[in-house]
Amino acid sequence: MCPCQNGVTNEQPAEKSEMVQVPLNGSTSAHSVASTAAATNGVNGHANGANGAANGSAPRPQRPVNPYAPRASDFLSNVSNFKIIESTLREGEQFANAFFDTKTKIAIAKALDAFGVEYIELTSPAASEQSRRDCEEICKLGLKAKILTHIRCHMDDARIAVETGVDGVDVVIGTSSFLREFSHGKDMAYITKTAIEVINYVKSKGIEVRFSSEDSFRSDLVDLLSIYQTVDRIGVNRVGIADTVGCANPRQVYDLVRTLRGVVSCDIEVHLHNDTGMAIANAYCALEAGATHIDTSVLGIGERVGITPLGGLVACLYAANPEYVKSKYNLPMLREIENLVAEAVEVNVPYNNPITGYCAFTHKAGIHAKAILNNPSTYEILKPEDFGLTRYVSIGHRLTGWNAVKSRVEQLGLKLTDEEIKDVTAKIKELADVRTQSMDDVDTLLRVYHSGIQSGELAVGQKEALDRLLRKHREGTLTRSSSPSPTRA
């Protein structure tokens, strides 16, 4: 599973004005390109079937530097060979705050396409007349991404869907006892018969078709494998597993996908809800077990608390193989996409959101700051510059360290010895015990301290002299601000 990037504190995030920007070109990243010799599966351009990796006499690969890279033993792993089905315009429409007009849908679709997702999934055109018109409009945009729509396993829905011009149809029906009894009321014989009819119809139109069970993890395993084998035999492009209620854990996901990988030759898609906070970890484990496609939405929006978030999944997979992820996606666009969707659904990007959160690349503790200034990889598994972002070291607080203050002194072009920097750092801590200091506060203190040292009015350890200089500075600032402005004749 993917490691966490940063710890989360209970303190309020500092203002950006309280932070030191750290240059991006001073250190070497610890990330390295992982070996991609692991075999893959499926029928759409994948190398191997479900029965294992190919034998060969290639030399033994060196141990990868990146500890989160796929292991050679994960011969089914698709961590470095996957596709994203972006469902903001389908699952995301089920989010409580969501209402996307046509203009917004087109903007989101274009942004996702520019980011590089392989598929964009839209609400069923059978849902409403406007949904049908929007589907047709987006299909006419000429995007590089394939356009899918998500329908019930019903011939009427299938006929409407194929008429919109989509590249593929995602068919779904509930298979758990809960949904069979309390939702559609059909038995497995009916589900199988209808699935065959709908899949054959969609295939006859020359477009992709996926069949997915709903509530897969509460469905009978024999029922699941039976219907998946049936649709695989008639040529479905993908079968889908859905953790519809977010009840699965990574081990359960791995076991089910691995079992399914052994009985079907087509691609495997997973749709994972986040009710217990497992969606990203579950998606990663699904890829390790042989899944080929992951459903996401921007910021994870969707029914209830939503599904696997696009940015979080990208962060997790970047940690495993940064060069592969950078080659697939326009990573600096992620923040723009998240801001676009956040504004559309009237929410804020969470402060601890992977990659784009306010605190994602902010460092505060003194020992962290020292290491980050020497080599960012000490406390960062993600490189902010790869996402068009910048790291910051917050220094106006009681946890600050003199190395972080030294970096700010150098940025301001001031000349202070290490002993002097340690002395002024002690003053910052003293003031920060009363209240957090803004960057302007810190900069003022550093300049006053530097001026006092240069003029000889101040020396290391002279607290009273420094307090006097700070008082003098404040009084002079107040006098200038209260003086009347000159009047014109």
Helices and strands as residue ranges (DSSP letters): G 16-18, E 19-21, E 83-86, G 91-94, H 102-115, E 119-122, H 129-139, E 146-152, H 155-162, E 168-174, H 177-182, H 188-204, E 208-214, G 216-218, H 221-233, E 238-243, H 250-261, E 267-272, H 279-289, E 293-296, G 298-300, H 310-320, H 322-328, G 331-333, H 334-344, E 362-363, H 366-374, G 376-378, G 384-387, E 392-394, H 402-411, H 418-432, H 439-455, H 463-482
